[in-house]
């Protein structure tokens, strides 16, 4: 699997990954009716690096890397990951996270923090834990899940 910086011509493939995740409203605190333009502006904004994971010429996932906070918090990275629905369970998210950890180190980040991991997203929680992230905070009932109602969000962290 090749992981590389996203290009402008990747935007349609990125949107095909973002749209079903946003519309489902189960894992990201984004408006479920977010437009394509707004979603791509958010995902590819100037304050972040955007990557794609590609296999056999097809984009299977995408992630973003940015500083978690400006100023005194800029040494901590933050990432978000999305995988194409038909590529779930094929190691795409793991490969993207491993790539992001290495790239964050290369960029001089000293740690990585996920600010809002929806607790009902068991696959992601298990994966992040397996990659060395610890739950350092729990935000009770912070996320309104469309099927489960209000669920906790986790703050997960690891030193690089």
C-alpha angles and dihedrals in degrees: 000000000000119000115193143154112284120249131207090257089059092065096095091052091045090051090051087059098040098046101064092043093050093044092050090054093201104116111020129056093228127123108272090221094051111147123240091248093050093045093050091045089052095045097043099035123150092250094065144047115239122207136184131208112220134187127176090356093304126113108233101172147001137207140184129216125196142144109283092222135002125249114003092014097049093101090070117080126215127200141184124198134195128182128198110260093240092050097054112126094025097102096260096127091046092051092048093048092048089049091048093051091052093043092047090053090049089051091054099255114149099200143006127228132189106205102194118022108169105235093220090060090092095169092057095043091051092046094048091048090050089053092055103268118141127203103244097170143020123207105203115229091343097142127059105216114200094229106021100041119220114004134171124266121216131218108215126190143178135176116239 
